[in-house]
Amino acid sequence: MSWASIEESRRSMLANRRRDTSPELAVRQRIHAAGLRYRVDFPPIGGRRRADIVFTKRKVAVFIDGCFWHGCPIHATFPKRNSEYWLPKLQRNIERDRDTDAQLQDAGWIVLRFWEHEAPDAVAQQIEHVVVG
C-alpha cells in the first residue's frame, strides 16, 4: 500500500507546493519592496537542486524550509502512518539539504536557510543585510 492509497493523504500531498508558498511570498514581498531583485526557484549551480530565492550577482542562495519536510527541531512532526516510508524520506531531505549547502559553499555561494515559521520581517532584514552589506 502506498501513501497515495488513502484519498485524504493523496489530496494533502498533491496540495503541497514546490514554490510560491505563503512564507516564501511573504519574504519575497518584503525584499522586493526593499528594492532587491532576485531569481525565484532557481538552480544556483545548475542541476536539479533549486533555491527559493537567488541573488546571482552576489552569489546568495536563500532557502525557506518547511518544518515538516526539512526536520525543524522545534516543529517537526513524524508520521505515524506509513512511517517506514516517510521517516527515511524525511531523513534523506535533511541529508540533501546539508549536501546542497556544502556544494554551494564550495562553489563560493553564501547559503541562507530559514524556517517557514520565522517572522517574514526578520528574515527579509537578514537577507537584505547579507545582500546589500
DSSP file (Angstrom, degrees, kcal/mol; ACC not computed):
  #  RESIDUE AA STRUCTURE BP1 BP2  ACC     N-H-->O    O-->H-N    N-H-->O    O-->H-N    TCO  KAPPA ALPHA  PHI   PSI    X-CA   Y-CA   Z-CA
    1    1 A M              0   0    0      0, 0.0     2,-0.1     0, 0.0     5,-0.0   0.000 360.0 360.0 360.0 127.5    0.0    0.0    0.0
    2    2 A S    >   -     0   0    0      1,-0.1     3,-1.7    83,-0.0     4,-0.3  -0.446 360.0-102.9 -94.2 171.2    1.5    3.4   -1.0
    3    3 A W  G >  S+     0   0    0      1,-0.3     3,-0.9     2,-0.1     7,-0.2   0.793 120.7  61.0 -61.9 -26.5    0.9    6.8    0.6
    4    4 A A  G 3  S+     0   0    0      1,-0.2    -1,-0.3     5,-0.1     6,-0.1   0.494  81.1  83.4 -81.4  -1.5   -1.5    7.6   -2.3
    5    5 A S  G <  S+     0   0    0     -3,-1.7     2,-0.7     1,-0.1    -1,-0.2   0.698  80.1  68.8 -76.3 -16.8   -3.8    4.7   -1.4
    6    6 A I  S <> S-     0   0    0     -3,-0.9     4,-2.7    -4,-0.3     3,-0.4  -0.909  78.4-147.7-104.1 117.0   -5.6    6.8    1.2
    7    7 A E  H  > S+     0   0    0     -2,-0.7     4,-2.7     1,-0.3     5,-0.2   0.847  95.7  53.4 -56.4 -40.5   -7.5    9.6   -0.6
    8    8 A E  H  > S+     0   0    0      2,-0.2     4,-2.1     1,-0.2    -1,-0.3   0.927 112.4  44.8 -61.2 -44.9   -7.1   12.1    2.3
    9    9 A S  H  > S+     0   0    0     -3,-0.4     4,-2.7     2,-0.2     5,-0.2   0.912 112.2  52.5 -64.3 -43.2   -3.3   11.6    2.2
   10   10 A R  H  X S+     0   0    0     -4,-2.7     4,-2.3     1,-0.2    -2,-0.2   0.933 110.4  46.7 -60.1 -47.7   -3.2   11.8   -1.5
   11   11 A R  H  X S+     0   0    0     -4,-2.7     4,-1.2     1,-0.2    -1,-0.2   0.909 112.9  50.5 -60.6 -43.0   -5.2   15.1   -1.6
   12   12 A S  H  < S+     0   0    0     -4,-2.1     4,-0.5    -5,-0.2     3,-0.3   0.921 112.0  46.3 -62.1 -45.1   -3.0   16.6    1.1
   13   13 A M  H >< S+     0   0    0     -4,-2.7     3,-1.2     1,-0.2    -1,-0.2   0.886 109.2  53.8 -68.6 -38.5    0.3   15.6   -0.6
   14   14 A L  H 3< S+     0   0    0     -4,-2.3    -1,-0.2     1,-0.2    -2,-0.2   0.755 102.1  60.8 -66.8 -23.0   -0.9   16.9   -4.0
   15   15 A A  T 3< S+     0   0    0     -4,-1.2    -1,-0.2    -3,-0.3    -2,-0.2   0.628  80.4 106.1 -79.4 -13.6   -1.7   20.3   -2.4
   16   16 A N    <   -     0   0    0     -3,-1.2     2,-0.3    -4,-0.5    -3,-0.0  -0.453  62.7-144.8 -69.4 138.5    2.0   20.8   -1.4
   17   17 A R        -     0   0    0     -2,-0.1     3,-0.1     1,-0.1     4,-0.1  -0.782  17.7-155.2-106.7 147.8    3.8   23.4   -3.4
   18   18 A R  S    S+     0   0    0     -2,-0.3     2,-0.3     1,-0.2     3,-0.1   0.791  84.5  11.8 -84.9 -31.9    7.4   23.4   -4.5
   19   19 A R  S    S+     0   0    0      1,-0.1    -1,-0.2    21,-0.0    33,-0.0  -0.883 109.5  42.2-138.7 169.5    7.4   27.2   -4.9
   20   20 A D        +     0   0    0     -2,-0.3    -1,-0.1     1,-0.1     2,-0.1   0.838  68.1 165.7  61.8  37.0    5.3   30.2   -4.0
   21   21 A T     >  -     0   0    0     -3,-0.1     4,-2.8     1,-0.1     5,-0.2  -0.374  51.8-104.2 -73.3 162.9    4.4   29.0   -0.5
   22   22 A S  H  > S+     0   0    0      1,-0.2     4,-2.3     2,-0.2     5,-0.2   0.916 121.5  48.9 -57.8 -46.3    2.9   31.6    1.8
   23   23 A P  H  > S+     0   0    0      0, 0.0     4,-1.9     0, 0.0    -1,-0.2   0.912 113.1  48.5 -61.6 -39.8    6.1   32.0    3.9
   24   24 A E  H  > S+     0   0    0      1,-0.2     4,-3.1     2,-0.2     5,-0.2   0.945 111.3  49.0 -61.9 -48.8    8.1   32.5    0.6
   25   25 A L  H  X S+     0   0    0     -4,-2.8     4,-2.4     1,-0.2    -1,-0.2   0.880 109.0  53.1 -61.1 -38.5    5.7   35.0   -0.8
   26   26 A A  H  X S+     0   0    0     -4,-2.3     4,-1.4    -5,-0.2    -1,-0.2   0.915 113.6  42.6 -63.5 -42.8    5.7   37.0    2.5
   27   27 A V  H  X S+     0   0    0     -4,-1.9     4,-2.5     2,-0.2     5,-0.3   0.931 113.6  51.4 -69.2 -45.4    9.5   37.2    2.4
   28   28 A R  H  X S+     0   0    0     -4,-3.1     4,-2.3     1,-0.2     5,-0.2   0.884 106.6  54.9 -60.8 -38.6    9.7   38.0   -1.3
   29   29 A Q  H  X S+     0   0    0     -4,-2.4     4,-2.0    -5,-0.2    -1,-0.2   0.923 111.1  45.5 -59.4 -43.4    7.2   40.8   -0.9
   30   30 A R  H  X S+     0   0    0     -4,-1.4     4,-1.2     2,-0.2    -2,-0.2   0.905 114.1  45.5 -70.8 -42.1    9.3   42.4    1.7
   31   31 A I  H  <>S+     0   0    0     -4,-2.5     5,-2.3     2,-0.2    -1,-0.2   0.842 112.9  51.5 -74.1 -29.1   12.7   42.1    0.0
   32   32 A H  H ><5S+     0   0    0     -4,-2.3     3,-1.9    -5,-0.3    -1,-0.2   0.914 107.7  52.4 -67.7 -42.2   11.2   43.3   -3.3
   33   33 A A  H 3<5S+     0   0    0     -4,-2.0    -2,-0.2     1,-0.3    -1,-0.2   0.792 103.5  59.1 -62.7 -26.9    9.7   46.3   -1.5
   34   34 A A  T 3<5S-     0   0    0     -4,-1.2    -1,-0.3    -5,-0.1    -2,-0.2   0.457 125.4-104.3 -81.1  -0.3   13.2   47.0   -0.2
   35   35 A G  T < 5S+     0   0    0     -3,-1.9     2,-0.3     1,-0.3    -3,-0.2   0.510  74.3 140.2  93.9   4.9   14.5   47.2   -3.8
   36   36 A L      < -     0   0    0     -5,-2.3     2,-0.4    19,-0.0    -1,-0.3  -0.626  35.4-157.3 -84.5 141.2   16.2   43.9   -4.0
   37   37 A R        +     0   0    0     -2,-0.3     2,-0.3     2,-0.0    -5,-0.0  -0.938  22.5 156.1-119.9 144.0   15.8   41.9   -7.3
   38   38 A Y        -     0   0    0     -2,-0.4     2,-0.3    17,-0.1    17,-0.2  -0.903  40.5-100.2-155.5 170.4   16.3   38.1   -7.4
   39   39 A R  E     -A   54   0A   0     15,-3.0    15,-2.5    -2,-0.3     2,-0.4  -0.796  33.9-139.1-101.4 150.4   15.5   34.9   -9.2
   40   40 A V  E    S-A   53   0A   0     -2,-0.3    13,-0.2     1,-0.2    12,-0.2  -0.921  75.2  -3.8-115.2 136.2   12.8   32.5   -7.9
   41   41 A D  E    S+     0   0A   0     11,-1.8    -1,-0.2    -2,-0.4    11,-0.2   0.952  94.0 157.5  51.7  59.3   13.0   28.7   -7.8
   42   42 A F  E     -A   51   0A   0      9,-1.5     9,-2.9    -3,-0.2    -1,-0.2  -0.906  49.3-125.4-123.0 139.5   16.4   28.8   -9.5
   43   43 A P    >   -     0   0    0      0, 0.0     3,-1.2     0, 0.0     7,-0.2  -0.749  22.0-163.0 -85.0 105.8   19.3   26.3   -9.6
   44   44 A P  T 3  S+     0   0    0      0, 0.0     3,-0.1     0, 0.0     6,-0.1   0.851  88.2  21.0 -60.3 -37.2   22.3   28.4   -8.4
   45   45 A I  T 3  S-     0   0    0      1,-0.5     5,-0.1     4,-0.4     4,-0.0   0.025 117.5-103.3-120.8  27.9   24.9   25.9   -9.7
   46   46 A G  S <  S+     0   0    0     -3,-1.2    -1,-0.5     1,-0.2     3,-0.4  -0.200  78.8  84.2  79.3-176.6   22.9   24.1  -12.2
   47   47 A G  S    S-     0   0    0      1,-0.2    -1,-0.2    -3,-0.1     0, 0.0  -0.329  98.1 -54.4  78.9-163.3   21.4   20.6  -11.8
   48   48 A R  S    S+     0   0    0     -2,-0.1     2,-0.6     2,-0.0    -1,-0.2   0.612 101.3  99.7 -93.3 -14.1   18.2   19.7  -10.0
   49   49 A R        -     0   0    0     -3,-0.4     2,-0.4    -6,-0.0    -4,-0.4  -0.645  54.9-171.7 -82.8 122.1   18.7   21.5   -6.7
   50   50 A R        -     0   0    0     -2,-0.6     2,-0.3    -7,-0.2    -9,-0.1  -0.877  16.6-142.0-118.4 142.1   16.9   24.8   -6.6
   51   51 A A  E     -A   42   0A   0     -9,-2.9    -9,-1.5    -2,-0.4    12,-0.2  -0.704  18.8-129.9 -96.1 154.8   17.0   27.6   -4.1
   52   52 A D  E    S+     0   0A   0     10,-1.2   -11,-1.8    -2,-0.3     2,-0.4   0.907  95.2  15.4 -69.7 -42.8   13.8   29.5   -3.3
   53   53 A I  E    S-AB  40  62A   0      9,-2.0     9,-3.3   -13,-0.2     2,-0.4  -1.000  74.1-171.2-135.8 131.2   15.4   32.9   -3.8
   54   54 A V  E     -AB  39  61A   0    -15,-2.5   -15,-3.0    -2,-0.4     2,-0.8  -0.986  18.4-163.9-132.4 130.1   18.7   33.5   -5.6
   55   55 A F  E  >> - B   0  60A   0      5,-2.9     5,-1.9    -2,-0.4     4,-1.0  -0.892  16.2-173.2-106.0  96.9   20.8   36.7   -5.9
   56   56 A T  T  45S+     0   0    0     -2,-0.8     3,-0.3     1,-0.2    -1,-0.2   0.887  77.8  48.1 -66.1 -42.5   23.0   35.6   -8.8
   57   57 A K  T  45S+     0   0    0      1,-0.2    -1,-0.2     2,-0.1    -2,-0.0   0.876 119.6  38.9 -67.6 -36.3   25.4   38.6   -8.8
   58   58 A R  T  45S-     0   0    0      2,-0.1    -1,-0.2    52,-0.0    -2,-0.2   0.534 106.4-128.9 -89.4  -7.4   26.0   38.4   -5.1
   59   59 A K  T  <5 +     0   0    0     -4,-1.0    51,-3.0    -3,-0.3     2,-0.5   0.952  55.3 147.8  56.0  55.0   26.0   34.6   -5.1
   60   60 A V  E   < -Bc  55 110A   0     -5,-1.9    -5,-2.9    49,-0.2     2,-0.5  -0.985  29.5-166.5-122.0 124.8   23.5   34.3   -2.3
   61   61 A A  E     -Bc  54 111A   0     49,-2.9    51,-2.9    -2,-0.5     2,-0.4  -0.952   6.3-162.0-113.5 127.5   21.1   31.4   -2.2
   62   62 A V  E     -Bc  53 112A   0     -9,-3.3    -9,-2.0    -2,-0.5   -10,-1.2  -0.919   5.5-171.5-114.7 132.3   18.1   31.5    0.2
   63   63 A F  E     - c   0 113A   0     49,-2.8    51,-2.5    -2,-0.4     2,-0.7  -0.982  10.6-164.2-121.3 132.3   16.0   28.6    1.3
   64   64 A I  E     - c   0 114A   0     -2,-0.4     2,-0.3    49,-0.2    51,-0.2  -0.900  25.4-156.7-115.1  99.7   12.8   28.8    3.3
   65   65 A D  E     - c   0 115A   0     49,-2.9    51,-2.2    -2,-0.7     2,-0.2  -0.541  13.2-123.9 -88.0 138.0   12.3   25.3    4.6
   66   66 A G     >  -     0   0    0     -2,-0.3     4,-2.0    49,-0.2     6,-0.2  -0.562  20.3-130.0 -74.2 139.5    9.1   23.8    5.6
   67   67 A C  H  >>S+     0   0    0     -2,-0.2     5,-2.0     1,-0.2     4,-0.7   0.888 104.4  42.5 -61.1 -42.0    9.1   22.4    9.2
   68   68 A F  H >45S+     0   0    0      3,-0.2     3,-0.6     1,-0.2    -1,-0.2   0.961 117.5  43.4 -69.7 -51.2    7.8   19.0    8.2
   69   69 A W  H 345S+     0   0    0      1,-0.2    -2,-0.2     2,-0.1    -1,-0.2   0.756 122.7  35.5 -70.3 -26.1    9.8   18.4    5.1
   70   70 A H  H 3<5S-     0   0    0     -4,-2.0    -1,-0.2    23,-0.1    -2,-0.2   0.321 110.2-108.6-116.9   7.5   13.1   19.6    6.4
   71   71 A G  T <<5 -     0   0    0     -4,-0.7    -3,-0.2    -3,-0.6    -4,-0.1   0.930  32.6-156.3  73.8  49.2   13.0   18.5   10.0
   72   72 A C     >< -     0   0    0     -5,-2.0     4,-1.9    -6,-0.2    -1,-0.1  -0.347  14.4-137.5 -55.3 130.6   12.6   21.7   12.0
   73   73 A P  T  4 S+     0   0    0      0, 0.0    -1,-0.2     0, 0.0    -2,-0.0   0.701 100.7  38.3 -66.7 -17.2   14.0   21.0   15.5
   74   74 A I  T  4 S+     0   0    0     -7,-0.0    -2,-0.1     1,-0.0    -3,-0.0   0.854 130.6  19.8 -97.0 -44.7   11.0   22.9   17.0
   75   75 A H  T  4 S+     0   0    0      2,-0.1    -4,-0.1    -8,-0.0    -7,-0.1   0.444  81.1 129.0-113.1  -1.7    8.0   21.9   14.9
   76   76 A A     <  -     0   0    0     -4,-1.9     2,-0.3    -9,-0.1    -8,-0.1  -0.291  35.9-167.0 -60.8 137.9    8.9   18.7   13.0
   77   77 A T        -     0   0    0    -10,-0.0    -6,-0.1    -9,-0.0    -5,-0.1  -0.898  11.9-137.7-120.3 155.4    6.3   16.0   13.3
   78   78 A F        -     0   0    0     -2,-0.3     5,-0.1    12,-0.0   -10,-0.0  -0.956  22.4-115.8-119.5 129.7    6.8   12.4   12.3
   79   79 A P        -     0   0    0      0, 0.0     8,-0.1     0, 0.0     7,-0.0  -0.308  16.9-164.7 -64.5 139.5    4.1   10.5   10.5
   80   80 A K  S >  S+     0   0    0      2,-0.1     3,-0.7     3,-0.0     2,-0.4   0.794  74.8  69.8 -89.5 -34.8    2.6    7.5   12.3
   81   81 A R  T 3  S-     0   0    0      1,-0.2     5,-0.2     2,-0.1   -78,-0.0  -0.706 118.3  -2.1 -87.1 134.5    1.0    6.0    9.2
   82   82 A N  T >> S+     0   0    0     -2,-0.4     4,-2.3     1,-0.1     3,-1.6   0.828  79.9 158.1  57.0  35.9    3.5    4.5    6.7
   83   83 A S  H <>  +     0   0    0     -3,-0.7     4,-2.2     1,-0.3    -2,-0.1   0.789  64.3  66.2 -62.7 -27.4    6.4    5.6    8.8
   84   84 A E  H 34 S+     0   0    0      1,-0.2    -1,-0.3     2,-0.2    -2,-0.1   0.763 111.8  36.0 -66.2 -22.5    8.7    3.0    7.2
   85   85 A Y  H <> S+     0   0    0     -3,-1.6     4,-1.3     2,-0.1    -2,-0.2   0.875 121.7  43.0 -89.1 -48.9    8.3    5.0    4.0
   86   86 A W  H  X S+     0   0    0     -4,-2.3     4,-2.9     1,-0.2     5,-0.3   0.882 104.8  58.4 -73.5 -41.5    8.2    8.6    5.4
   87   87 A L  H  X S+     0   0    0     -4,-2.2     4,-2.2     1,-0.2    -1,-0.2   0.933 110.1  42.9 -60.5 -48.1   11.0    8.6    8.1
   88   88 A P  H  > S+     0   0    0      0, 0.0     4,-2.4     0, 0.0    -1,-0.2   0.888 114.3  53.1 -63.3 -35.5   13.8    7.6    5.7
   89   89 A K  H  X S+     0   0    0     -4,-1.3     4,-1.8     2,-0.2    -2,-0.2   0.937 110.2  45.9 -63.9 -45.8   12.4   10.0    3.1
   90   90 A L  H  X S+     0   0    0     -4,-2.9     4,-1.8     1,-0.2    -1,-0.2   0.882 111.7  52.4 -65.0 -37.7   12.4   12.9    5.6
   91   91 A Q  H  X S+     0   0    0     -4,-2.2     4,-2.4    -5,-0.3    -1,-0.2   0.898 107.1  52.5 -64.2 -40.2   16.0   12.0    6.7
   92   92 A R  H  X S+     0   0    0     -4,-2.4     4,-2.8     1,-0.2    -1,-0.2   0.872 105.3  55.8 -63.3 -36.2   17.2   12.0    3.1
   93   93 A N  H  X S+     0   0    0     -4,-1.8     4,-2.3     2,-0.2    -1,-0.2   0.934 109.0  46.4 -59.6 -45.3   15.7   15.5    2.7
   94   94 A I  H  X S+     0   0    0     -4,-1.8     4,-2.1     2,-0.2    -2,-0.2   0.926 113.5  48.2 -63.6 -45.4   17.8   16.7    5.7
   95   95 A E  H  X S+     0   0    0     -4,-2.4     4,-2.3     1,-0.2    -1,-0.2   0.897 110.8  51.4 -62.7 -40.3   20.9   15.0    4.3
   96   96 A R  H  X S+     0   0    0     -4,-2.8     4,-2.9     2,-0.2    -1,-0.2   0.888 107.0  54.4 -64.4 -38.9   20.3   16.5    0.9
   97   97 A D  H  X S+     0   0    0     -4,-2.3     4,-2.5     2,-0.2    -2,-0.2   0.937 109.7  46.4 -59.0 -46.9   20.0   20.0    2.5
   98   98 A R  H  X S+     0   0    0     -4,-2.1     4,-2.2     1,-0.2    -2,-0.2   0.900 113.7  48.7 -63.5 -40.5   23.4   19.6    4.1
   99   99 A D  H  X S+     0   0    0     -4,-2.3     4,-2.6     2,-0.2    -2,-0.2   0.901 110.7  50.8 -65.9 -41.1   24.9   18.3    0.9
  100  100 A T  H  X S+     0   0    0     -4,-2.9     4,-2.6     2,-0.2     5,-0.2   0.924 109.3  51.1 -61.8 -44.6   23.4   21.2   -1.1
  101  101 A D  H  X S+     0   0    0     -4,-2.5     4,-2.7     1,-0.2     5,-0.2   0.933 111.7  47.5 -56.6 -47.2   24.8   23.7    1.5
  102  102 A A  H  X S+     0   0    0     -4,-2.2     4,-2.5     2,-0.2    -2,-0.2   0.910 111.8  49.4 -63.4 -43.6   28.2   22.2    1.1
  103  103 A Q  H  X S+     0   0    0     -4,-2.6     4,-1.3     2,-0.2    -1,-0.2   0.922 113.5  46.2 -62.5 -43.9   28.2   22.2   -2.7
  104  104 A L  H  <>S+     0   0    0     -4,-2.6     5,-2.8     2,-0.2     3,-0.3   0.926 113.2  48.6 -65.2 -44.6   27.1   25.8   -2.8
  105  105 A Q  H ><5S+     0   0    0     -4,-2.7     3,-1.6     1,-0.2    -2,-0.2   0.897 109.0  53.5 -63.6 -39.6   29.6   26.9   -0.2
  106  106 A D  H 3<5S+     0   0    0     -4,-2.5    -1,-0.2     1,-0.3    -2,-0.2   0.811 107.2  53.0 -63.0 -28.8   32.4   25.0   -2.1
  107  107 A A  T 3<5S-     0   0    0     -4,-1.3    -1,-0.3    -3,-0.3    -2,-0.2   0.357 127.7 -99.9 -88.2   5.3   31.3   27.0   -5.2
  108  108 A G  T < 5S+     0   0    0     -3,-1.6     2,-0.2     1,-0.3    -3,-0.2   0.642  76.3 139.2  89.7  15.7   31.6   30.3   -3.4
  109  109 A W      < -     0   0    0     -5,-2.8     2,-0.5    -6,-0.1    -1,-0.3  -0.623  51.5-130.0 -92.7 152.0   28.0   30.9   -2.6
  110  110 A I  E     -c   60   0A   0    -51,-3.0   -49,-2.9    -2,-0.2     2,-0.5  -0.889  25.4-153.2 -94.8 128.6   26.5   32.2    0.6
  111  111 A V  E     -c   61   0A   0     -2,-0.5     2,-0.5   -51,-0.2   -49,-0.2  -0.913  12.0-173.4-109.5 125.9   23.7   30.0    1.8
  112  112 A L  E     -c   62   0A   0    -51,-2.9   -49,-2.8    -2,-0.5     2,-0.4  -0.979   4.6-173.3-117.5 124.9   20.9   31.3    4.0
  113  113 A R  E     +c   63   0A   0     -2,-0.5     2,-0.3   -51,-0.2   -49,-0.2  -0.969   5.9 174.3-121.1 133.9   18.3   28.9    5.4
  114  114 A F  E     -c   64   0A   0    -51,-2.5   -49,-2.9    -2,-0.4     2,-0.3  -0.929  28.2-118.6-132.0 156.3   15.2   29.9    7.3
  115  115 A W  E >   -c   65   0A   0     -2,-0.3     3,-1.8   -51,-0.2   -49,-0.2  -0.677  26.3-118.1 -93.4 152.1   12.3   28.0    8.7
  116  116 A E  T 3  S+     0   0    0    -51,-2.2   -50,-0.1    -2,-0.3    -1,-0.1   0.744 112.2  59.0 -60.2 -24.1    8.7   28.6    7.5
  117  117 A H  T 3  S+     0   0    0      2,-0.1    -1,-0.3     3,-0.0     2,-0.1   0.549  80.3 108.8 -85.8  -5.9    7.7   29.7   11.0
  118  118 A E  S <  S-     0   0    0     -3,-1.8    -4,-0.0     1,-0.1     5,-0.0  -0.417  85.2 -94.2 -72.4 147.7   10.2   32.6   11.2
  119  119 A A     >  -     0   0    0      1,-0.1     4,-2.4    -2,-0.1     3,-0.3  -0.408  28.1-138.4 -63.6 125.7    8.9   36.1   11.0
  120  120 A P  H  > S+     0   0    0      0, 0.0     4,-2.8     0, 0.0     5,-0.2   0.848 101.4  55.1 -56.2 -37.3    9.0   37.4    7.4
  121  121 A D  H  > S+     0   0    0      2,-0.2     4,-2.1     1,-0.2     5,-0.1   0.927 110.4  44.9 -63.0 -43.8   10.2   40.8    8.5
  122  122 A A  H  > S+     0   0    0     -3,-0.3     4,-2.1     2,-0.2    -1,-0.2   0.903 114.0  49.3 -67.0 -41.1   13.1   39.4   10.4
  123  123 A V  H  X S+     0   0    0     -4,-2.4     4,-2.4     1,-0.2    -2,-0.2   0.939 111.2  49.5 -63.1 -46.7   14.0   37.0    7.6
  124  124 A A  H  X S+     0   0    0     -4,-2.8     4,-2.8     1,-0.2    -1,-0.2   0.886 109.6  52.2 -61.4 -39.1   13.8   39.8    5.0
  125  125 A Q  H  X S+     0   0    0     -4,-2.1     4,-2.4    -5,-0.2    -1,-0.2   0.909 110.1  48.2 -64.0 -41.8   16.1   42.0    7.2
  126  126 A Q  H  X S+     0   0    0     -4,-2.1     4,-1.9     2,-0.2    -2,-0.2   0.907 112.9  48.0 -65.6 -41.3   18.7   39.3    7.4
  127  127 A I  H  X S+     0   0    0     -4,-2.4     4,-2.9     2,-0.2     5,-0.3   0.945 112.4  48.9 -63.0 -48.1   18.6   38.7    3.7
  128  128 A E  H  X>S+     0   0    0     -4,-2.8     4,-2.8     1,-0.2     5,-0.7   0.897 108.7  54.3 -59.5 -41.2   18.9   42.4    3.0
  129  129 A H  H  X5S+     0   0    0     -4,-2.4     4,-1.2     1,-0.2    -1,-0.2   0.906 114.0  41.0 -59.5 -43.2   21.8   42.7    5.4
  130  130 A V  H  <5S+     0   0    0     -4,-1.9    -2,-0.2     2,-0.2    -1,-0.2   0.909 120.4  42.0 -73.2 -42.3   23.7   39.9    3.6
  131  131 A V  H  <5S+     0   0    0     -4,-2.9    -2,-0.2    -5,-0.2    -3,-0.2   0.913 126.1  30.8 -74.4 -43.6   22.9   41.0    0.1
  132  132 A V  H  <5       0   0    0     -4,-2.8    -3,-0.2    -5,-0.3    -2,-0.2   0.837 360.0 360.0 -85.9 -35.4   23.3   44.8    0.5
  133  133 A G     <<       0   0    0     -4,-1.2    -4,-0.2    -5,-0.7    -3,-0.1   0.440 360.0 360.0 101.6 360.0   26.0   44.6    3.1
